[in-house]
Amino acid sequence: MSRTRTSILAALALVAGTAGTATAVVPVDAGLSAIPCTVDYTVQNQWDTGFTAAVTVTNNGAAKSSWSLKWSYAGNQKITNYWNAKISQSGTAVTANNESYNGSLATGGSASFGFQGTYSGTNALPGTFTLDGVTCNVDDGSGGGDNGGGTDPSGRVDNPYAGAKVYVNPEWSAKAAAEPGGSRVSNQPTGVWLDRIAAINGVNGGMGLRDHLDKALAQKGSNEEVVQLVIYDLPGRDCAALASNGELGPTEIDKYKTQFIDPIATILADPKYASLRIVTTIEIDSLPNLVTNTGSRPTATANCDTMLANGNYIKGVGYALAKLGAISNVYNYLDAGHHGWIGWDDNFGASANVFKQAATSEGATVDDVAGFITNTANYSALKEDHFTINDSVNGTSVRQSKWVDWNRYVDELSFAQAFRNQLVSVGFNSNIGMLIDTSRNGWGGTARPTSAGPTTSVDAYVDGGRYDRRIHIGNWCNQAGAGLGERPQASPAAGIDAYVWMKPPGESDGSSSAIANDEGKGFDRMCDPTYTGNARNGNSMSGALPNAPLSGHWFSAQFQQLMQNAYPPLP
């Protein structure tokens, strides 16, 4: 259940209301300019024994260089892990202090943080907050904020995840729950993949798009609800890989429009579903290929050259954005690869330009783009704590290490924030938000480093301290050693709309050997654990797990590994 409490810091009298509510008595001439600060506390996801929450503090008074927010729980809530603040708890009393990077709060500035907790019985909202010793009182909502939503007159919000629950796919949830220990995560929201025309109505007796939307309405109740869809069936799909090739040939753009996008748009536009916030991830692993795997690049493929020449990636993405963006409760997030793909200087600006080209083709405009998603179905670490791109060892820059290899970024969060700025600079709206797929980038377990590597060489320094334990950053298929990452959560960092599990953990990236199928999926040697590599992974071993099924099919051994190596760890 997603619930919100907005607190107003002022010398106001608190009047107790009904359970879970309270009302602040505000003088009629009191304006927001007289209120030193507001605090929004939102329970984003809640299950039988736990919950995640997001807190945003906004400073309306004098600028601050540090801050400390305190509250107490009425029940037995215990905070187990947290992000973007340093949180401590003594009994029922909780203190959240700023991190080194978000202590500065200008007048009108905000800081957001989040946490995961446990409880039993009732998870009541805190009744009182203090910021730097000033008491918070609870607003009745009449002048309230939108919890980061930024609602416009049409009901559309700036961040669809803010203040909303997110749909739990019952098909994935059942598979996860059937695994030993899987009930610890089976209540998490994951993406629903529409990866072929047949998926719209359901494959082999499974749920179709309307079935999922109907279930989402049932889960929604009186709350806001996000449904996450992956739109993934471009002509000549994923031109640089084989495991994720699709059913449509390079020239079948008309079929893509009329038999895939149009039927999806018709369903999503049904007034029955107007109360849902529908997030679409548009065509992963497509547009960046036009930059990195074409022409004279050593990684170029004939298939990608074909898709660049015929323009059908650009046309397909533009058409999808235009058709789906015309529906007021649909929020399009365009796939933006990951830092280990387009973080290099040659790829960074060029990719943003290609995205702009697609977003202004086939009738689409930048207004059809709510944001971008990075790391979809990939493994790049969210944040490397033991080294930065600015470090050097004995005069040698981290950028010269074999792992970083002249990339400008060492992790996904820094890349996503910087790439957002680049996208705005080429003409996308300034309020776009980023999503980061954290479903498989936790890299926990016993192999997780606890400190920087030795300074004997730059490679020893980076390799000894990095969380991402892949053999090469170009490895992408069923990676050995990977773990579940941050649990899905809204507004976790500046410019980031949410951390999401768009790739359902436990679903294979591709088969370890050739498997006959009617899904258009080929065998990619990058999924073969004996493969010694190619130019795209520095001719390194693939790092893939053995005995994997076709992409999208359930891979029990991988799911067990992801739970074992989860970070934050599972209870």
C-alpha positions as CSV (number, residue, x, y, z in Angstrom):
1,M,0.0,0.0,0.0
2,S,1.4,3.4,-0.9
3,R,0.6,6.0,1.7
4,T,1.9,9.5,2.2
5,R,2.2,11.9,5.1
6,T,3.2,15.6,4.3
7,S,4.5,17.4,7.4
8,I,4.8,21.2,7.7
9,L,7.5,22.5,10.0
10,A,6.0,25.4,11.8
11,A,4.7,26.3,15.3
12,L,1.3,24.9,14.5
13,A,-1.2,23.1,16.8
14,L,-1.6,19.4,16.0
15,V,-5.1,18.0,16.1
16,A,-5.4,14.3,16.1
17,G,-7.6,12.8,13.3
18,T,-8.7,9.3,12.5
19,A,-6.3,6.4,12.3
20,G,-3.4,7.2,10.0
21,T,-4.3,10.9,9.6
22,A,-3.8,14.1,11.5
23,T,-4.7,17.7,10.8
24,A,-2.6,20.9,11.2
25,V,-4.4,24.0,12.3
26,V,-2.9,26.8,10.1
27,P,-3.8,30.5,10.6
28,V,-5.6,31.7,7.5
29,D,-2.9,34.3,6.7
30,A,0.0,31.8,7.0
31,G,1.6,31.3,3.6
32,L,4.2,28.8,2.6
33,S,6.9,31.5,2.8
34,A,6.4,31.3,6.6
35,I,6.9,27.6,6.7
36,P,10.6,26.7,7.3
37,C,10.4,23.2,5.8
38,T,8.1,20.4,4.4
39,V,8.7,16.7,4.7
40,D,7.0,14.1,2.6
41,Y,7.1,10.5,3.9
42,T,5.7,7.9,1.5
43,V,5.3,4.1,2.0
44,Q,5.9,2.9,-1.5
45,N,5.6,-0.8,-1.2
46,Q,4.3,-2.9,1.7
47,W,4.0,-6.6,2.3
48,D,3.2,-8.8,5.3
49,T,6.5,-8.2,7.2
50,G,8.2,-5.3,5.5
51,F,8.0,-2.1,3.5
52,T,10.0,0.5,1.6
53,A,9.6,4.2,2.1
54,A,10.8,7.4,0.5
55,V,11.3,10.7,2.3
56,T,11.8,14.1,0.8
57,V,12.7,17.2,2.9
58,T,12.3,20.6,1.3
59,N,13.9,23.6,2.9
60,N,12.0,26.9,2.7
61,G,14.1,28.7,5.3
62,A,17.7,29.8,5.4
63,A,20.2,27.7,3.5
64,K,21.7,24.8,5.3
65,S,25.0,23.0,5.0
66,S,23.8,19.9,6.9
67,W,20.6,18.5,8.2
68,S,19.2,16.0,10.6
69,L,15.6,14.6,10.4
70,K,14.1,12.7,13.3
71,W,10.9,10.8,14.0
72,S,9.5,8.0,16.1
73,Y,7.4,5.0,15.3
74,A,4.3,4.0,17.3
75,G,4.9,0.3,16.4
76,N,7.8,-2.1,16.1
77,Q,9.1,-0.9,12.8
78,K,12.8,-1.5,12.3
79,I,14.9,0.0,9.5
80,T,17.1,-2.6,7.9
81,N,18.9,-0.7,5.1
82,Y,18.9,2.8,3.6
83,W,20.2,5.0,0.9
84,N,21.0,8.7,0.4
85,A,21.0,9.4,4.1
86,K,22.8,8.0,7.2
87,I,20.1,6.4,9.3
88,S,20.3,5.2,12.9
89,Q,17.6,3.8,15.1
90,S,17.4,3.5,18.9
91,G,14.2,1.8,20.0
92,T,11.4,3.5,18.2
93,A,13.4,6.7,17.6
94,V,14.9,7.2,14.1
95,T,17.6,9.8,13.0
96,A,18.4,10.5,9.4
97,N,21.5,12.6,8.7
98,N,22.6,13.9,5.4
99,E,25.3,12.1,3.3
100,S,28.4,14.1,2.4
101,Y,27.0,14.9,-1.1
102,N,23.5,16.1,-0.1
103,G,24.0,18.1,3.0
104,S,23.7,21.5,1.3
105,L,20.1,22.6,1.1
106,A,19.5,26.0,-0.5
107,T,16.3,27.9,0.2
108,G,13.7,26.0,-1.8
109,G,16.1,23.0,-2.2
110,S,15.2,19.4,-1.5
111,A,16.9,16.2,-0.5
112,S,15.4,12.7,-0.9
113,F,16.3,9.5,0.7
114,G,14.8,6.1,1.2
115,F,14.9,2.9,3.3
116,Q,13.6,-0.6,3.8
117,G,12.1,-1.8,7.0
118,T,10.3,-4.6,8.8
119,Y,7.2,-4.5,11.0
120,S,4.5,-6.7,12.4
121,G,0.9,-5.8,13.1
122,T,0.3,-2.2,11.9
123,N,2.7,-0.1,9.9
124,A,1.4,3.3,11.1
125,L,2.8,6.5,9.6
126,P,5.0,8.6,11.9
127,G,3.0,11.3,13.6
128,T,5.7,13.9,14.2
129,F,9.0,14.9,12.6
130,T,11.7,17.3,13.6
131,L,14.3,18.9,11.4
132,D,17.3,20.2,13.2
133,G,15.2,20.4,16.3
134,V,12.2,22.2,14.8
135,T,8.9,20.3,15.3
136,C,7.0,19.1,12.2
137,N,3.2,19.1,12.2
138,V,1.1,17.2,9.8
139,D,-0.8,18.9,7.0
140,D,-4.4,18.0,6.2
141,G,-3.5,17.8,2.5
142,S,-5.5,20.8,1.5
143,G,-2.5,22.7,0.4
144,G,-0.4,19.6,0.0
145,G,2.3,18.6,-2.3
146,D,2.2,15.9,-4.9
147,N,5.1,13.9,-3.4
148,G,7.2,14.6,-6.4
149,G,4.4,13.9,-8.8
150,G,4.1,17.4,-10.3
151,T,0.5,16.9,-11.4
152,D,-0.7,19.0,-14.4
153,P,-4.4,19.8,-15.1
154,S,-4.8,16.5,-17.2
155,G,-3.9,14.5,-14.2
156,R,-0.5,13.6,-15.7
157,V,2.4,13.6,-13.2
158,D,6.1,14.4,-13.5
159,N,7.2,11.2,-12.0
160,P,4.7,8.3,-12.3
161,Y,6.4,6.3,-9.6
162,A,6.1,9.0,-6.9
163,G,3.4,8.1,-4.4
164,A,2.3,5.0,-6.3
165,K,2.4,1.2,-5.9
166,V,3.9,-0.8,-8.7
167,Y,2.2,-3.8,-10.3
168,V,3.4,-7.2,-9.2
169,N,3.2,-9.7,-12.1
170,P,1.4,-12.8,-10.7
171,E,3.0,-15.0,-13.3
172,W,6.6,-14.0,-12.3
173,S,5.6,-13.9,-8.6
174,A,4.4,-17.5,-8.7
175,K,7.7,-18.7,-10.2
176,A,9.7,-16.8,-7.7
177,A,7.6,-18.0,-4.8
178,A,8.0,-21.6,-5.9
179,E,11.8,-21.3,-5.5
180,P,13.3,-22.1,-2.1
181,G,13.6,-18.7,-0.4
182,G,11.9,-17.0,-3.2
183,S,9.0,-15.7,-1.1
184,R,11.5,-13.0,0.2
185,V,11.2,-11.2,-3.2
186,S,8.2,-12.7,-4.9
187,N,6.2,-9.6,-4.0
188,Q,8.5,-7.2,-5.9
189,P,7.2,-5.4,-9.0
190,T,8.8,-6.4,-12.3
191,G,8.3,-5.5,-16.0
192,V,5.8,-7.3,-18.2
193,W,7.5,-8.1,-21.5
194,L,5.7,-7.8,-24.8
195,D,8.4,-9.3,-27.0
196,R,6.3,-10.7,-29.8
197,I,2.9,-10.1,-31.4
198,A,1.4,-13.2,-29.7
199,A,2.3,-11.8,-26.2
200,I,-0.4,-9.2,-26.6
201,N,-3.1,-11.8,-26.2
202,G,-1.0,-14.2,-24.2
203,V,1.3,-17.1,-25.1
204,N,0.5,-20.8,-24.4
205,G,-2.4,-20.0,-22.1
206,G,-0.5,-17.2,-20.2
207,M,-1.7,-13.8,-19.4
208,G,-2.2,-11.2,-22.2
209,L,-1.9,-7.4,-21.9
210,R,-5.6,-7.0,-20.9
211,D,-5.2,-9.7,-18.3
212,H,-2.3,-7.8,-16.7
213,L,-4.1,-4.5,-16.8
214,D,-7.2,-6.0,-15.2
215,K,-5.0,-7.5,-12.4
216,A,-3.3,-4.1,-12.0
217,L,-6.7,-2.5,-11.4
218,A,-7.5,-5.1,-8.8
219,Q,-4.1,-4.5,-7.0
220,K,-4.6,-0.7,-7.3
221,G,-7.6,-0.4,-5.1
222,S,-7.9,3.3,-4.1
223,N,-4.2,3.9,-4.5
224,E,-2.1,5.1,-7.5
225,E,-0.7,2.1,-9.5
226,V,2.2,1.9,-12.0
227,V,2.2,-0.9,-14.6
228,Q,5.6,-1.5,-16.3
229,L,5.6,-2.8,-19.9
230,V,8.5,-3.6,-22.1
231,I,7.8,-2.9,-25.8
232,Y,10.3,-5.1,-27.6
233,D,9.6,-6.4,-31.1
234,L,11.4,-4.0,-33.6
235,P,12.2,-5.3,-37.1
236,G,15.7,-6.8,-37.1
237,R,15.7,-6.6,-33.3
238,D,18.9,-6.5,-31.3
239,C,21.1,-6.5,-34.4
240,A,24.4,-7.2,-32.6
241,A,23.1,-10.3,-30.8
242,L,21.4,-13.5,-31.6
243,A,19.9,-14.7,-28.3
244,S,17.4,-11.8,-28.4
245,N,16.7,-11.7,-32.1
246,G,12.9,-11.2,-32.7
247,E,10.2,-12.5,-35.0
248,L,10.2,-9.6,-37.5
249,G,12.7,-9.3,-40.3
250,P,14.6,-6.1,-41.0
251,T,12.1,-4.8,-43.5
252,E,8.9,-5.6,-41.7
253,I,8.3,-2.1,-40.3
254,D,4.6,-2.0,-41.5
255,K,3.9,-5.2,-39.6
256,Y,5.5,-3.8,-36.5
257,K,3.2,-0.8,-36.7
258,T,-0.1,-2.4,-37.6
259,Q,0.2,-5.8,-35.8
260,F,2.2,-4.8,-32.7
261,I,2.1,-1.1,-31.8
262,D,-1.4,-0.4,-33.0
263,P,-3.1,-3.2,-31.0
264,I,-1.1,-2.3,-27.9
265,A,-2.1,1.3,-28.2
266,T,-5.8,0.4,-28.6
267,I,-5.7,-1.6,-25.4
268,L,-3.9,1.0,-23.4
269,A,-6.3,3.7,-24.6
270,D,-9.3,1.9,-23.2
271,P,-11.0,4.2,-20.7
272,K,-11.2,1.3,-18.3
273,Y,-7.4,1.6,-17.7
274,A,-7.3,5.4,-17.5
275,S,-6.6,5.4,-13.8
276,L,-3.4,3.4,-14.1
277,R,0.0,5.0,-14.7
278,I,1.4,2.9,-17.5
279,V,5.2,3.0,-17.9
280,T,6.5,1.7,-21.2
281,T,10.2,0.8,-21.8
282,I,10.6,1.4,-25.5
283,E,12.8,-1.1,-27.5
284,I,15.8,-2.1,-25.5
285,D,19.1,-2.8,-27.2
286,S,18.2,-1.0,-30.4
287,L,19.2,2.6,-31.0
288,P,22.7,2.5,-29.4
289,N,23.5,-0.3,-31.9
290,L,23.2,2.3,-34.7
291,V,26.1,4.2,-33.1
292,T,28.4,1.5,-31.8
293,N,28.0,-1.5,-34.1
294,T,27.9,0.1,-37.6
295,G,30.3,1.4,-40.3
296,S,34.0,1.1,-39.6
297,R,33.7,0.3,-36.0
298,P,35.5,-3.0,-35.1
299,T,32.3,-4.2,-33.5
300,A,30.2,-3.5,-36.6
301,T,27.8,-6.2,-37.8
302,A,26.1,-6.6,-41.2
303,N,22.7,-6.7,-39.4
304,C,23.3,-3.3,-37.7
305,D,24.5,-1.8,-40.9
306,T,21.3,-2.9,-42.5
307,M,19.1,-1.3,-39.8
308,L,21.1,1.9,-40.0
309,A,20.6,2.0,-43.8
310,N,16.9,1.2,-43.9
311,G,16.0,3.5,-40.9
312,N,13.6,1.1,-39.4
313,Y,14.9,1.4,-35.9
314,I,14.4,5.1,-36.0
315,K,11.0,4.8,-37.7
316,G,9.8,2.0,-35.3
317,V,10.8,3.8,-32.1
318,G,9.4,7.1,-33.4
319,Y,6.1,5.4,-34.3
320,A,5.9,3.7,-30.9
321,L,6.6,7.0,-29.1
322,A,4.0,8.9,-31.1
323,K,1.2,6.3,-30.8
324,L,1.7,5.5,-27.1
325,G,2.6,9.0,-26.1
326,A,-0.8,10.2,-27.4
327,I,-2.4,8.3,-24.4
328,S,-2.4,10.7,-21.4
329,N,-1.7,8.0,-18.8
330,V,1.2,6.4,-20.7
331,Y,4.8,7.4,-19.8
332,N,7.3,6.4,-22.4
333,Y,10.9,5.7,-21.2
334,L,13.3,5.1,-24.1
335,D,16.1,2.6,-23.6
336,A,19.5,4.2,-23.2
337,G,21.8,1.3,-23.0
338,H,24.2,1.4,-20.0
339,H,27.5,3.0,-19.0
340,G,29.5,0.0,-20.3
341,W,28.0,0.6,-23.8
342,I,27.7,4.3,-24.4
343,G,29.8,5.8,-21.6
344,W,32.8,6.5,-23.9
345,D,33.3,9.8,-25.6
346,D,32.7,8.4,-29.1
347,N,29.3,7.0,-28.1
348,F,27.9,9.4,-25.4
349,G,26.9,12.5,-27.5
350,A,26.3,10.5,-30.6
351,S,23.8,8.3,-28.9
352,A,21.9,11.3,-27.5
353,N,21.6,12.7,-31.0
354,V,20.3,9.4,-32.4
355,F,17.7,9.3,-29.6
356,K,16.6,12.9,-30.5
357,Q,16.3,11.8,-34.1
358,A,14.0,8.9,-33.2
359,A,12.0,11.0,-30.8
360,T,11.2,13.5,-33.6
361,S,10.3,11.0,-36.3
362,E,7.1,9.4,-37.5
363,G,5.0,12.1,-35.8
364,A,6.7,11.9,-32.4
365,T,8.0,14.9,-30.4
366,V,10.1,15.2,-27.3
367,D,6.9,15.6,-25.3
368,D,6.2,11.9,-26.0
369,V,9.3,11.0,-23.9
370,A,8.9,11.0,-20.1
371,G,12.4,9.8,-19.6
372,F,15.0,7.1,-20.3
373,I,16.0,3.8,-18.7
374,T,19.5,2.5,-18.3
375,N,20.9,-0.9,-17.5
376,T,17.8,-2.8,-18.7
377,A,18.6,-6.5,-18.4
378,N,22.2,-5.7,-17.7
379,Y,24.6,-6.1,-14.8
380,S,26.4,-2.8,-14.4
381,A,27.0,-1.9,-10.7
382,L,24.8,1.0,-9.4
383,K,27.5,2.8,-7.6
384,E,31.2,1.8,-7.2
385,D,32.2,3.0,-3.7
386,H,35.9,2.1,-3.7
387,F,37.2,4.1,-6.7
388,T,36.1,7.0,-8.9
389,I,36.8,8.1,-12.4
390,N,39.0,10.9,-11.0
391,D,41.4,8.6,-9.1
392,S,44.9,7.8,-10.1
393,V,47.5,5.3,-9.0
394,N,51.2,6.2,-9.2
395,G,50.3,8.8,-11.7
396,T,48.1,6.5,-13.9
397,S,44.4,7.4,-14.2
398,V,41.7,4.9,-13.4
399,R,40.5,5.6,-17.0
400,Q,43.6,3.7,-18.2
401,S,42.8,0.6,-16.3
402,K,41.8,-2.5,-18.3
403,W,38.4,-2.5,-16.7
404,V,37.5,1.1,-17.3
405,D,39.3,1.3,-20.6
406,W,39.0,5.1,-21.1
407,N,35.3,5.1,-20.2
408,R,34.1,8.4,-18.6
409,Y,32.0,6.5,-16.0
410,V,32.6,3.7,-13.6
411,D,29.0,2.9,-12.5
412,E,25.4,3.3,-13.6
413,L,24.2,6.0,-11.3
414,S,26.9,8.6,-12.3
415,F,26.3,7.7,-16.0
416,A,22.5,8.0,-15.8
417,Q,22.7,11.4,-14.1
418,A,25.3,12.7,-16.6
419,F,23.5,11.3,-19.6
420,R,20.3,12.9,-18.5
421,N,22.0,16.3,-18.7
422,Q,23.3,15.4,-22.2
423,L,19.8,14.5,-23.3
424,V,18.4,17.8,-22.1
425,S,21.2,19.6,-23.9
426,V,20.2,18.1,-27.2
427,G,16.6,19.2,-26.8
428,F,14.7,16.8,-24.5
429,N,12.5,18.4,-21.9
430,S,14.3,19.5,-18.7
431,N,12.0,17.5,-16.5
432,I,12.8,14.1,-18.0
433,G,13.6,11.4,-15.4
434,M,15.8,8.3,-15.5
435,L,15.1,4.8,-14.5
436,I,17.8,2.3,-13.6
437,D,17.2,-1.4,-13.8
438,T,18.7,-2.8,-10.5
439,S,17.3,-6.3,-10.9
440,R,20.7,-8.0,-11.3
441,N,23.4,-5.5,-10.4
442,G,23.8,-6.1,-6.7
443,W,27.1,-8.1,-6.8
444,G,26.9,-9.0,-3.1
445,G,27.9,-12.3,-1.5
446,T,31.3,-13.3,-0.2
447,A,33.1,-11.9,-3.2
448,R,32.0,-8.3,-2.6
449,P,35.0,-6.1,-1.8
450,T,34.9,-4.1,1.4
451,S,37.7,-1.7,0.5
452,A,39.8,-0.4,-2.4
453,G,42.3,-2.7,-4.1
454,P,46.1,-2.4,-3.5
455,T,47.9,0.6,-5.0
456,T,50.6,-1.5,-6.6
457,S,49.1,-0.8,-10.0
458,V,45.9,0.9,-11.4
459,D,44.6,-2.5,-12.5
460,A,45.1,-4.0,-9.0
461,Y,43.5,-0.9,-7.5
462,V,40.4,-1.1,-9.7
463,D,40.0,-4.9,-9.9
464,G,40.5,-5.3,-6.1
465,G,37.8,-2.8,-5.2
466,R,35.1,-3.1,-7.9
467,Y,31.8,-4.6,-7.0
468,D,31.0,-5.6,-10.6
469,R,32.9,-8.9,-10.9
470,R,32.3,-9.6,-14.5
471,I,35.4,-10.7,-16.6
472,H,34.7,-7.9,-19.0
473,I,32.2,-5.0,-19.0
474,G,30.9,-6.2,-22.4
475,N,29.6,-9.5,-21.0
476,W,25.9,-9.5,-20.8
477,C,24.5,-13.0,-20.7
478,N,23.5,-14.9,-17.5
479,Q,26.5,-13.6,-15.6
480,A,28.1,-15.8,-13.0
481,G,28.4,-14.1,-9.6
482,A,25.6,-11.5,-10.1
483,G,23.0,-10.7,-7.4
484,L,19.8,-8.9,-7.0
485,G,20.3,-5.1,-6.6
486,E,18.5,-2.3,-4.9
487,R,14.8,-3.1,-4.4
488,P,12.5,-1.1,-6.6
489,Q,11.9,2.4,-5.1
490,A,10.8,5.9,-6.3
491,S,13.0,9.0,-6.4
492,P,16.1,7.4,-5.0
493,A,18.6,10.1,-6.3
494,A,18.7,13.4,-8.1
495,G,17.3,13.0,-11.6
496,I,16.3,9.4,-11.1
497,D,12.6,8.7,-11.2
498,A,13.0,5.1,-9.8
499,Y,15.1,2.1,-9.4
500,V,13.2,-0.7,-11.1
501,W,13.3,-4.4,-11.8
502,M,12.4,-4.2,-15.5
503,K,14.1,-7.4,-16.2
504,P,12.4,-10.1,-14.1
505,P,15.1,-11.8,-12.1
506,G,15.3,-15.5,-12.9
507,E,14.4,-15.1,-16.6
508,S,17.3,-16.2,-18.8
509,D,19.2,-13.9,-21.2
510,G,19.7,-16.7,-23.7
511,S,20.5,-20.3,-24.0
512,S,23.9,-21.9,-23.3
513,S,23.6,-23.9,-26.5
514,A,21.4,-24.0,-29.6
515,I,17.7,-24.8,-28.8
516,A,15.1,-25.2,-31.5
517,N,12.2,-22.8,-30.9
518,D,9.4,-20.9,-32.6
519,E,10.1,-17.6,-30.9
520,G,12.8,-16.3,-33.4
521,K,15.5,-16.6,-30.8
522,G,18.9,-17.7,-32.0
523,F,22.0,-19.0,-30.2
524,D,24.5,-16.4,-29.2
525,R,28.0,-17.7,-28.2
526,M,28.1,-14.9,-25.5
527,C,25.7,-17.2,-23.6
528,D,28.0,-20.2,-23.9
529,P,30.3,-20.5,-20.9
530,T,33.1,-22.0,-23.0
531,Y,33.1,-19.1,-25.5
532,T,36.4,-17.1,-25.6
533,G,34.9,-13.9,-26.9
534,N,34.9,-11.3,-29.6
535,A,35.7,-7.6,-30.2
536,R,32.7,-6.5,-28.1
537,N,34.1,-8.1,-24.9
538,G,37.8,-7.7,-25.5
539,N,38.1,-11.4,-26.6
540,S,37.4,-12.5,-23.1
541,M,35.6,-15.5,-21.7
542,S,31.8,-15.0,-21.7
543,G,31.3,-15.4,-17.9
544,A,27.9,-17.0,-18.6
545,L,26.3,-19.6,-16.4
546,P,25.9,-23.1,-17.9
547,N,22.7,-24.9,-18.8
548,A,20.6,-21.8,-19.5
549,P,17.3,-22.0,-21.3
550,L,16.0,-19.7,-24.1
551,S,15.9,-16.0,-23.3
552,G,12.9,-15.1,-21.2
553,H,12.4,-18.7,-19.9
554,W,12.8,-19.5,-16.2
555,F,16.3,-20.2,-15.1
556,S,16.2,-21.6,-11.6
557,A,19.9,-21.8,-11.0
558,Q,20.4,-18.1,-11.9
559,F,17.5,-17.1,-9.6
560,Q,19.1,-18.9,-6.7
561,Q,22.4,-17.2,-7.4
562,L,20.8,-13.8,-7.6
563,M,19.2,-14.3,-4.2
564,Q,22.5,-15.6,-2.7
565,N,24.5,-12.6,-4.0
566,A,21.8,-10.0,-3.4
567,Y,23.0,-6.6,-2.2
568,P,21.4,-5.2,-0.1
569,P,21.3,-8.7,1.3
570,L,18.0,-10.5,1.6
571,P,16.7,-11.2,5.2
